[in-house]
Structures are given as C-alpha cells and as structure tokens.
C-alpha cells in the first residue's frame, strides 16, 4: 500500500474472522478515520490498532498465524508509542491459551488463559446480553479518570469463555451482574475488551473513540 496512506487512522486488522466492517462503521459514524489492515506490513502505517475477533479461539489464532500477524503484532506492541485493543476473541487472543482449544497458543502479550464460564459465574451460558461495568481501583499504567469516564456505560456481551489474567491487577473492569467475569484487561500499551463495542451503541462508540484518542493511557 502506498506510504501516503493516512497514518493517523485507526487500524482495524482483518484476518477473515471478526466484526471488521462493524468496527469500521462504528468508528466512521463518530468521525474516527479507519484503515483496514489486511497484511502485516501495513501495521507500520498506524500506531493504534484494533484486533476484532469472533467465534472459536483455535480458528482465530490459526488465522492470525497463517496471515503472519502474530509476529507483526509482537513488533507493534514492542514500541511503547503504539497501542493495541483486542475485542471479544481478539481480547482472548492477547493471553497465553484457552480451554476452548487445548494446545493452541495465544499471543501471550498478557500472561493468563481463557476459562469456561461456569454457572457460578453467570446464570446463563453462553452469556449474551447487556451489562454495566465495575471499574477496579488498581489500574497501574492507565488513566483512572479517563477509564471511569468512558466505562460508565452499558455494553453488549456474547461469550462462553472468560479472560483470566495471571496477575489480577491486569483486570481493569469486571461485569456488574457477573463480578467474577473480567470485562476489560490491560497491561502497558495493550487493552482487551470482552464486550463488543461495535454492538454497544453510543457507549461502544465512545469506548472506541477513547482508545483512538489515547484516553486510557497515562500521559
């Protein structure tokens, strides 16, 4: 792609699995420019990137590896000025592994694994529907005021597995109605949202815009 492509755009990674078009549409509706990233070398053109995912963890990770994004994303987040947002299975991919696909490695950007949601966690599995969030106090490296201003809304979830970071301080927010289920995790320049911002109406759009603006990062 030509180097004249606008580097101020929000990159949306397309590996053939994920709500790419919906993420783009949500961003465009609030004036956030997007660039679809379909090959690893295009990551050099953007600093802020969204990794959307749906479906099976194993299939999603194979798509990431087959397209070469696993190494490219590692290089991307290795630069402190860059940021990465994982959405749904894209958030689960940030961890080491998942009980959904034994033996399949995640990106390992945040130590931890994805576990089956149990009936101790939620009344219904899969867990589908709207929920508010509870922000955690320990948000080292993240802007507490910025997080609270954005995450004070209602978000749409659809999942059967939950994010379980090895370090509990990586949990930035949990689901209000299912407090044992992390809703947002983060470490350094990486953040993951279990909910779908592209399906969460104005709250989700606000979340995407805040990521693009760098609201979550400590100045």
MIKE-773824 format. One record per residue: chain; x, y, z of N, C-alpha, C, O in turn; residue number from 1. Coordinates in steps of 0.02 Angstrom, whole numbers, plus 50000, padded with zeros to 5 digits. Example, Ala and Ser with C-alpha at 12.3 -4.5 7.8 and 13.67 -1.06 7.14 Angstrom:
! residues 2
unit	n.u	n.v	n.w	ca.u	ca.v	ca.w	c.u	c.v	c.w	o.u	o.v	o.w	pos
A	50660	49716	50390	50615	49775	50390	50660	49835	50390	50712	49834	50423	1
A	50642	49888	50354	50684	49947	50357	50645	50002	50394	50670	50057	50402	2
! end
This chain:
! residues 219
unit	n.u	n.v	n.w	ca.u	ca.v	ca.w	c.u	c.v	c.w	o.u	o.v	o.w	pos
A	50042	49940	50000	50000	50000	50000	50044	50062	50000	50098	50061	50030	1
A	50022	50115	49967	50062	50175	49961	50075	50206	50029	50032	50206	50073	2
A	50136	50231	50038	50155	50261	50101	50116	50326	50116	50121	50352	50171	3
A	50079	50351	50067	50040	50412	50077	49975	50399	50116	49939	50446	50133	4
A	49961	50335	50130	49901	50318	50169	49903	50355	50236	49957	50359	50266	5
A	49847	50382	50260	49848	50423	50321	49867	50383	50383	49830	50338	50404	6
A	49924	50400	50412	49949	50363	50470	49911	50380	50533	49921	50346	50584	7
A	49868	50432	50531	49829	50450	50591	49766	50407	50598	49730	50414	50647	8
A	49754	50362	50551	49694	50320	50554	49700	50266	50607	49755	50248	50628	9
A	49643	50241	50628	49641	50184	50674	49643	50121	50632	49599	50109	50591	10
A	49694	50079	50641	49700	50018	50603	49653	49964	50629	49649	49953	50689	11
A	49617	49931	50585	49571	49877	50603	49596	49814	50567	49592	49810	50505	12
A	49620	49765	50605	49651	49706	50575	49597	49659	50548	49548	49644	50581	13
A	49609	49635	50487	49563	49589	50454	49600	49525	50437	49642	49523	50391	14
A	49585	49471	50474	49614	49405	50459	49560	49358	50433	49571	49298	50429	15
A	49503	49387	50414	49448	49346	50388	49400	49322	50440	49350	49289	50423	16
A	49414	49337	50504	49370	49317	50559	49362	49377	50605	49411	49400	50634	17
A	49301	49402	50613	49291	49458	50657	49243	49509	50628	49230	49510	50568	18
A	49216	49552	50672	49168	49602	50651	49204	49664	50625	49195	49719	50651	19
A	49244	49655	50573	49285	49709	50547	49242	49767	50521	49253	49824	50540	20
A	49194	49751	50478	49152	49803	50448	49113	49841	50501	49103	49901	50495	21
A	49089	49805	50553	49050	49838	50605	49093	49885	50646	49071	49939	50665	22
A	49156	49865	50660	49202	49910	50695	49214	49972	50653	49213	50028	50679	23
A	49227	49963	50589	49240	50019	50545	49180	50066	50543	49187	50127	50547	24
A	49120	50038	50537	49059	50079	50532	49049	50120	50596	49030	50178	50592	25
A	49061	50088	50654	49053	50124	50718	49101	50182	50722	49083	50236	50744	26
A	49163	50171	50701	49214	50224	50703	49198	50280	50655	49202	50339	50673	27
A	49179	50263	50595	49164	50314	50544	49105	50357	50566	49103	50417	50552	28
A	49057	50327	50602	48997	50365	50622	49014	50419	50673	48975	50466	50682	29
A	49072	50413	50707	49091	50464	50756	49153	50503	50733	49185	50538	50772	30
A	49169	50497	50669	49222	50537	50641	49292	50511	50653	49341	50548	50644	31
A	49299	50448	50674	49365	50418	50683	49385	50384	50618	49352	50336	50598	32
A	49438	50406	50585	49459	50376	50522	49488	50306	50534	49522	50295	50583	33
A	49474	50260	50489	49499	50192	50496	49538	50171	50435	49530	50198	50380	34
A	49581	50122	50445	49617	50091	50390	49614	50015	50401	49635	49990	50453	35
A	49588	49979	50353	49585	49907	50359	49655	49878	50348	49687	49891	50297	36
A	49678	49840	50396	49746	49811	50395	49739	49737	50377	49721	49696	50419	37
A	49754	49720	50315	49746	49651	50292	49811	49615	50280	49812	49556	50264	38
A	49868	49650	50288	49933	49618	50282	49979	49647	50336	49974	49706	50352	39
A	50024	49607	50364	50064	49629	50421	50105	49692	50409	50112	49732	50455	40
A	50130	49702	50348	50173	49761	50337	50135	49826	50344	50165	49879	50355	41
A	50069	49824	50338	50029	49884	50345	50027	49911	50416	50010	49969	50428	42
A	50046	49869	50465	50048	49892	50534	50096	49949	50543	50089	49988	50591	43
A	50145	49955	50500	50194	50009	50504	50163	50077	50491	50192	50129	50506	44
A	50103	50077	50462	50070	50139	50442	50026	50168	50497	50003	50225	50491	45
A	50015	50131	50551	49970	50154	50604	50002	50143	50672	50046	50101	50679	46
A	49979	50181	50721	50005	50172	50789	49953	50139	50834	49972	50105	50882	47
A	49889	50150	50820	49836	50121	50861	49798	50070	50819	49776	50085	50763	48
A	49790	50009	50846	49763	49953	50808	49710	49916	50848	49718	49906	50908	49
A	49656	49897	50815	49604	49855	50845	49608	49785	50814	49614	49777	50753	50
A	49605	49734	50858	49604	49664	50836	49536	49635	50854	49527	49611	50910	51
A	49488	49637	50807	49421	49610	50821	49419	49535	50807	49452	49511	50761	52
A	49381	49498	50847	49376	49426	50836	49310	49399	50859	49280	49425	50906	53
A	49286	49348	50826	49226	49312	50846	49238	49237	50836	49283	49217	50800	54
A	49196	49197	50868	49199	49125	50856	49250	49088	50898	49262	49106	50956	55
A	49280	49037	50869	49323	48990	50904	49394	49017	50912	49423	49042	50865	56
A	49421	49010	50972	49489	49034	50987	49541	49001	50942	49585	49035	50915	57
A	49535	48935	50933	49583	48899	50892	49583	48922	50820	49636	48933	50790	58
A	49523	48929	50791	49518	48951	50721	49544	49022	50714	49576	49039	50663	59
A	49531	49064	50763	49554	49133	50759	49630	49137	50763	49661	49174	50724	60
A	49661	49100	50808	49733	49101	50814	49766	49072	50752	49819	49096	50731	61
A	49736	49021	50722	49765	48994	50660	49762	49046	50604	49809	49051	50564	62
A	49708	49085	50602	49703	49138	50552	49756	49191	50563	49785	49217	50515	63
A	49770	49208	50625	49822	49257	50642	49890	49232	50621	49930	49269	50592	64
A	49904	49169	50635	49969	49140	50617	49976	49131	50541	50028	49145	50513	65
A	49923	49109	50509	49926	49097	50436	49938	49162	50398	49969	49161	50345	66
A	49915	49217	50426	49924	49282	50392	49987	49318	50415	50003	49371	50389	67
A	50022	49289	50464	50085	49318	50487	50077	49375	50536	50126	49410	50551	68
A	50017	49385	50562	50006	49440	50608	50034	49427	50678	50044	49474	50716	69
A	50046	49364	50696	50070	49350	50763	50137	49385	50776	50146	49417	50827	70
A	50184	49379	50729	50249	49411	50737	50244	49486	50728	50275	49524	50765	71
A	50205	49508	50680	50198	49579	50666	50166	49616	50725	50187	49672	50741	72
A	50117	49586	50757	50086	49617	50815	50134	49621	50873	50134	49669	50912	73
A	50177	49570	50880	50228	49572	50932	50275	49631	50922	50293	49665	50970	74
A	50294	49643	50860	50337	49700	50845	50300	49766	50858	50329	49815	50881	75
A	50236	49766	50842	50195	49827	50851	50192	49847	50924	50206	49905	50941	76
A	50173	49801	50967	50165	49818	51038	50232	49826	51073	50235	49850	51130	77
A	50286	49805	51041	50352	49815	51069	50374	49887	51068	50423	49905	51100	78
A	50337	49929	51032	50352	50001	51029	50303	50037	51075	50242	50034	51064	79
A	50328	50070	51125	50286	50099	51177	50237	50152	51150	50185	50165	51181	80
A	50254	50184	51094	50210	50235	51067	50148	50205	51032	50101	50241	51016	81
A	50148	50139	51021	50092	50106	50989	50043	50079	51040	50060	50073	51099	82
A	49982	50065	51018	49931	50036	51062	49892	49982	51024	49885	49985	50963	83
A	49868	49933	51062	49829	49878	51033	49767	49866	51076	49771	49861	51137	84
A	49709	49862	51043	49646	49845	51075	49620	49779	51047	49607	49775	50987	85
A	49612	49729	51089	49582	49666	51069	49508	49665	51088	49491	49687	51144	86
A	49465	49641	51044	49393	49641	51056	49367	49569	51054	49379	49533	51006	87
A	49331	49549	51106	49300	49482	51113	49353	49428	51105	49397	49423	51147	88
A	49350	49386	51054	49402	49335	51045	49470	49369	51031	49522	49340	51045	89
A	49468	49429	51003	49530	49467	50995	49561	49484	51062	49622	49488	51067	90
A	49520	49494	51114	49545	49505	51181	49572	49440	51210	49624	49440	51243	91
A	49536	49385	51199	49558	49320	51223	49625	49300	51192	49665	49267	51224	92
A	49636	49321	51130	49698	49305	51095	49759	49338	51127	49815	49317	51116	93
A	49748	49391	51167	49803	49425	51200	49836	49382	51253	49894	49394	51271	94
A	49800	49332	51279	49825	49289	51332	49863	49229	51303	49873	49225	51243	95
A	49886	49184	51347	49929	49129	51327	49892	49072	51293	49918	49041	51246	96
A	49831	49057	51316	49796	48998	51291	49722	49002	51309	49700	49049	51341	97
A	49684	48951	51287	49613	48948	51303	49591	48876	51311	49615	48831	51276	98
A	49546	48865	51359	49517	48798	51367	49473	48779	51308	49453	48721	51302	99
A	49457	48826	51265	49417	48811	51206	49457	48774	51154	49428	48738	51113	100
A	49523	48782	51154	49566	48750	51104	49631	48730	51137	49681	48766	51133	101
A	49630	48672	51169	49690	48649	51205	49749	48641	51158	49742	48614	51103	102
A	49806	48665	51179	49866	48658	51139	49878	48714	51090	49931	48717	51058	103
A	49829	48759	51082	49837	48816	51037	49863	48876	51076	49835	48895	51127	104
A	49917	48905	51053	49948	48960	51088	49917	49027	51068	49902	49039	51010	105
A	49907	49069	51119	49885	49137	51106	49945	49182	51092	50001	49158	51082	106
A	49934	49246	51090	49988	49294	51076	50033	49305	51136	50090	49328	51128	107
A	50009	49289	51196	50049	49295	51258	50073	49366	51270	50129	49376	51295	108
A	50033	49415	51254	50050	49485	51270	50034	49500	51343	50067	49542	51374	109
A	49984	49466	51370	49966	49471	51440	49964	49400	51467	49925	49360	51443	110
A	50005	49382	51516	50004	49314	51543	49935	49295	51570	49903	49335	51604	111
A	49913	49234	51554	49849	49211	51577	49816	49164	51528	49846	49147	51477	112
A	49755	49144	51542	49719	49099	51499	49645	49115	51499	49621	49154	51540	113
A	49609	49084	51453	49536	49092	51449	49503	49028	51474	49519	48973	51451	114
A	49457	49036	51521	49424	48979	51552	49350	48978	51534	49319	49029	51520	115
A	49321	48917	51535	49249	48910	51526	49212	48950	51579	49232	48950	51638	116
A	49160	48985	51560	49116	49016	51608	49075	48962	51642	49047	48918	51608	117
A	49072	48963	51707	49033	48914	51744	48967	48945	51768	48958	49006	51763	118
A	48922	48903	51793	48859	48929	51819	48869	48965	51885	48822	48996	51911	119
A	48929	48961	51914	48945	49003	51972	48961	49074	51949	48954	49121	51988	120
A	48982	49080	51886	48998	49146	51858	48937	49182	51831	48931	49243	51839	121
A	48893	49145	51798	48836	49176	51764	48776	49128	51765	48784	49068	51769	122
A	48717	49157	51760	48656	49117	51761	48646	49079	51696	48618	49024	51695	123
A	48668	49109	51641	48657	49079	51575	48723	49075	51537	48764	49121	51539	124
A	48733	49019	51503	48792	49008	51461	48768	48982	51393	48730	48932	51392	125
A	48788	49012	51337	48831	49070	51331	48800	49131	51366	48740	49137	51375	126
A	48845	49176	51385	48824	49238	51418	48813	49291	51364	48860	49318	51336	127
A	48749	49305	51351	48731	49350	51297	48685	49405	51325	48635	49390	51358	128
A	48703	49467	51312	48660	49522	51333	48700	49581	51358	48761	49585	51350	129
A	48663	49628	51388	48691	49692	51409	48711	49691	51483	48680	49658	51524	130
A	48764	49728	51499	48785	49734	51568	48824	49798	51578	48856	49824	51532	131
A	48821	49824	51638	48864	49880	51658	48930	49853	51684	48937	49792	51695	132
A	48978	49897	51694	49045	49877	51715	49061	49906	51784	49034	49957	51804	133
A	49105	49871	51819	49132	49895	51883	49207	49905	51873	49243	49857	51862	134
A	49229	49967	51878	49299	49982	51869	49339	49963	51931	49318	49977	51987	135
A	49397	49931	51921	49440	49912	51977	49484	49972	51997	49499	50015	51956	136
A	49503	49972	52060	49545	50027	52085	49617	50022	52061	49650	50073	52049	137
A	49642	49959	52055	49712	49951	52036	49718	49951	51960	49709	49900	51927	138
A	49734	50009	51933	49740	50016	51860	49807	50049	51844	49810	50100	51809	139
A	49861	50019	51869	49927	50047	51859	49943	50053	51784	49934	50005	51746	140
A	49967	50111	51764	49984	50122	51695	49927	50148	51653	49936	50164	51594	141
A	49867	50153	51683	49809	50176	51647	49779	50237	51682	49786	50245	51742	142
A	49748	50279	51644	49718	50341	51669	49652	50324	51703	49602	50310	51670	143
A	49652	50325	51770	49593	50305	51808	49533	50350	51791	49477	50324	51781	144
A	49543	50415	51788	49489	50460	51772	49463	50449	51702	49403	50450	51689	145
A	49510	50438	51655	49490	50426	51586	49451	50362	51579	49401	50359	51542	146
A	49473	50309	51613	49437	50245	51611	49367	50253	51639	49318	50229	51609	147
A	49362	50286	51696	49297	50292	51728	49248	50332	51685	49189	50317	51683	148
A	49272	50383	51652	49228	50425	51611	49201	50387	51551	49147	50402	51526	149
A	49240	50337	51528	49220	50300	51468	49181	50237	51485	49132	50221	51451	150
A	49202	50202	51537	49173	50137	51552	49108	50142	51592	49078	50091	51609	151
A	49086	50202	51607	49023	50211	51643	48966	50209	51593	48934	50259	51577	152
A	48953	50148	51568	48901	50139	51518	48879	50066	51515	48902	50025	51555	153
A	48836	50050	51469	48808	49982	51462	48836	49951	51399	48836	49982	51345	154
A	48861	49889	51405	48896	49858	51349	48866	49789	51333	48838	49755	51377	155
A	48874	49769	51271	48845	49706	51247	48897	49650	51247	48951	49657	51219	156
A	48879	49594	51279	48922	49536	51284	48892	49476	51247	48831	49469	51242	157
A	48936	49434	51221	48915	49370	51191	48975	49323	51194	49018	49325	51150	158
A	48977	49280	51246	49036	49237	51255	49022	49179	51302	48977	49181	51343	159
A	49064	49128	51295	49060	49069	51338	49125	49058	51377	49129	49012	51418	160
A	49175	49099	51365	49239	49094	51399	49257	49161	51429	49237	49214	51404	161
A	49294	49159	51484	49312	49221	51518	49388	49231	51520	49426	49182	51523	162
A	49408	49294	51519	49478	49313	51524	49502	49303	51596	49471	49326	51643	163
A	49559	49268	51604	49587	49257	51671	49661	49275	51669	49703	49230	51660	164
A	49679	49339	51678	49750	49357	51680	49784	49327	51741	49754	49320	51794	165
A	49848	49309	51734	49886	49281	51789	49893	49332	51845	49893	49314	51904	166
A	49900	49395	51827	49906	49449	51876	49838	49484	51882	49817	49516	51834	167
A	49804	49479	51939	49738	49511	51946	49738	49586	51934	49686	49615	51918	168
A	49796	49618	51941	49799	49690	51930	49790	49708	51856	49780	49767	51839	169
A	49793	49658	51812	49780	49669	51741	49706	49675	51726	49687	49692	51670	170
A	49664	49660	51775	49592	49666	51766	49572	49739	51782	49578	49761	51839	171
A	49550	49774	51731	49533	49845	51738	49460	49854	51757	49442	49902	51791	172
A	49417	49808	51734	49346	49813	51750	49314	49744	51745	49337	49701	51707	173
A	49263	49733	51785	49225	49670	51783	49152	49686	51766	49131	49744	51765	174
A	49115	49633	51752	49044	49641	51736	49005	49650	51801	49016	49614	51849	175
A	48960	49697	51802	48923	49712	51864	48879	49653	51885	48878	49636	51944	176
A	48843	49623	51839	48798	49568	51857	48834	49501	51865	48806	49455	51894	177
A	48895	49497	51839	48936	49436	51846	49006	49458	51866	49051	49459	51825	178
A	49015	49475	51930	49077	49507	51952	49139	49464	51947	49195	49490	51951	179
A	49131	49399	51937	49190	49356	51929	49214	49355	51856	49264	49322	51841	180
A	49180	49390	51812	49197	49391	51741	49230	49457	51723	49196	49509	51723	181
A	49295	49456	51706	49328	49518	51684	49297	49543	51619	49284	49505	51573	182
A	49287	49609	51616	49260	49640	51556	49313	49676	51517	49311	49679	51455	183
A	49363	49704	51553	49418	49740	51520	49483	49721	51556	49487	49723	51617	184
A	49534	49703	51517	49600	49690	51544	49650	49735	51509	49637	49761	51455	185
A	49708	49744	51541	49757	49787	51510	49826	49781	51541	49832	49763	51600	186
A	49876	49796	51502	49945	49797	51526	49986	49840	51478	49989	49826	51418	187
A	50016	49893	51505	50058	49935	51463	50018	49969	51408	49971	50007	51421	188
A	50036	49955	51346	50002	49985	51288	49952	49938	51257	49933	49946	51198	189
A	49929	49888	51295	49882	49837	51270	49820	49837	51314	49824	49840	51375	190
A	49762	49834	51281	49699	49830	51318	49653	49781	51281	49654	49777	51220	191
A	49613	49745	51320	49567	49697	51290	49497	49705	51319	49489	49713	51379	192
A	49447	49705	51276	49377	49712	51296	49339	49648	51278	49336	49629	51220	193
A	49310	49616	51328	49271	49556	51315	49205	49573	51281	49179	49533	51242	194
A	49178	49632	51294	49115	49652	51262	49128	49674	51190	49185	49681	51168	195
A	49073	49686	51154	49076	49708	51084	49061	49783	51081	49003	49801	51084	196
A	49111	49826	51075	49096	49898	51070	49057	49915	51007	49017	49962	51007	197
A	49068	49877	50954	49034	49891	50891	48959	49875	50894	48921	49894	50850	198
A	48938	49839	50947	48868	49822	50956	48838	49855	51018	48782	49840	51038	199
A	48877	49900	51048	48857	49930	51112	48833	50002	51104	48837	50041	51151	200
A	48808	50018	51046	48778	50082	51032	48824	50140	51051	48885	50136	51039	201
A	48798	50193	51081	48839	50253	51093	48895	50240	51144	48948	50271	51139	202
A	48884	50195	51191	48936	50179	51240	48997	50147	51206	49054	50163	51220	203
A	48982	50102	51160	49036	50068	51124	49075	50115	51079	49136	50111	51073	204
A	49039	50160	51047	49072	50210	51004	49117	50255	51045	49172	50273	51024	205
A	49093	50273	51104	49134	50315	51149	49197	50278	51171	49250	50308	51177	206
A	49190	50213	51182	49248	50172	51202	49300	50170	51145	49360	50179	51158	207
A	49278	50159	51084	49323	50157	51027	49357	50224	51016	49416	50227	51002	208
A	49319	50277	51023	49348	50344	51014	49400	50358	51068	49452	50388	51054	209
A	49386	50337	51130	49434	50348	51185	49499	50310	51173	49553	50336	51187	210
A	49494	50249	51147	49555	50213	51130	49594	50250	51076	49655	50257	51081	211
A	49559	50273	51026	49591	50310	50971	49624	50374	50997	49679	50392	50975	212
A	49591	50409	51042	49618	50472	51068	49673	50462	51121	49707	50510	51139	213
A	49681	50400	51144	49732	50387	51195	49708	50404	51265	49749	50415	51310	214
A	49643	50406	51276	49614	50424	51340	49635	50376	51396	49642	50397	51454	215
A	49645	50313	51379	49660	50262	51431	49733	50266	51456	49748	50243	51511	216
A	49776	50294	51416	49848	50293	51432	49866	50347	51482	49837	50402	51482	217
A	49914	50331	51525	49941	50382	51570	49985	50429	51528	50027	50407	51489	218
A	49974	50493	51537	50012	50543	51498	50086	50543	51517	50126	50581	51490	219
! end
